[in-house]
Amino acid sequence: EDQVTQSPEALRLQEGESSSLNCSYTVSGLRGLFWYRQDPGKGPEFLFTLYSAGEEKEKERLKATLTKKESFLHITAPKPEDSATYLCAVFYNTDKLIFGTGTRLQVFP
Amino acid sequence: ETGVTQSPTHLIKTRGQQVTLRCSSQSGHNTVSWYQQALGQGPQFIFQYYREEENGRGNFPPRFSGLQFPNYSSELNVNALELDDSALYLCASSSDNRNTIYFGEGSWLTVV
């Protein structure tokens, strides 16, 4: 069964404490892996698309990497405004996004 | 700002009623898909429209239906509402290459 699993479910960090979020997937024919940020009560905000193993993309304090079975979202020196739920989704042969349940990140000053 | 707009933002309906949600996609995007997101869950794919034709459907019953118009805007219709239909309904738009898929802010539906 095609699945996307994110870990941890929740993460509490002190401001400046770097960490990584994990997204593992079991789909064949991956066409892309997407990362989104979602604030409470809002729609997902697009962050990155990764296409092939070894690819990396960066945006401000965020860096996304991709292997054949998983992706990591590294957060360097996070700030309280980085607090949100981070969603991972895979896009493959069926033309739909399959989402994980997200990692809820809280960054404390 | 994604350019994807949805309406209404919030609504309350009674079990058994029907609802129509609307989405205006980003300029130049000819593919629109709809997702349902329950509290604490990731979005679940409902269906997708490409150039006014449905070209993909998730595990949702036929009472969930949709339309896409020539200007690529879209509607999601849900008949015979059930309590479990209470959720955030998200519209997403993309171009042919699917390099970026942008979401709107969603429509919060509460069924009582």
Chai-1 contact restraints between the chains, C-beta under 6 A:
chainA,res_idxA,chainB,res_idxB,connection_type,confidence,min_distance_angstrom,max_distance_angstrom,comment,restraint_id
A,K42,B,E105,contact,1.0,0.0,6.0,A-B,restraint_1
A,G43,B,L90,contact,1.0,0.0,6.0,A-B,restraint_2
A,G43,B,F103,contact,1.0,0.0,6.0,A-B,restraint_3
A,G43,B,G104,contact,1.0,0.0,6.0,A-B,restraint_4
A,G43,B,E105,contact,1.0,0.0,6.0,A-B,restraint_5
A,G43,B,G106,contact,1.0,0.0,6.0,A-B,restraint_6
A,P44,B,F103,contact,1.0,0.0,6.0,A-B,restraint_7
A,F46,B,T100,contact,1.0,0.0,6.0,A-B,restraint_8
A,F46,B,Y102,contact,1.0,0.0,6.0,A-B,restraint_9
A,T49,B,N99,contact,1.0,0.0,6.0,A-B,restraint_10
A,L87,B,G42,contact,1.0,0.0,6.0,A-B,restraint_11
A,D95,B,G56,contact,1.0,0.0,6.0,A-B,restraint_12
A,K96,B,F45,contact,1.0,0.0,6.0,A-B,restraint_13
A,K96,B,G56,contact,1.0,0.0,6.0,A-B,restraint_14
A,F99,B,G42,contact,1.0,0.0,6.0,A-B,restraint_15
A,F99,B,P43,contact,1.0,0.0,6.0,A-B,restraint_16
A,G100,B,G42,contact,1.0,0.0,6.0,A-B,restraint_17
A,T101,B,Q41,contact,1.0,0.0,6.0,A-B,restraint_18
A,T101,B,G42,contact,1.0,0.0,6.0,A-B,restraint_19
A,G102,B,G42,contact,1.0,0.0,6.0,A-B,restraint_20
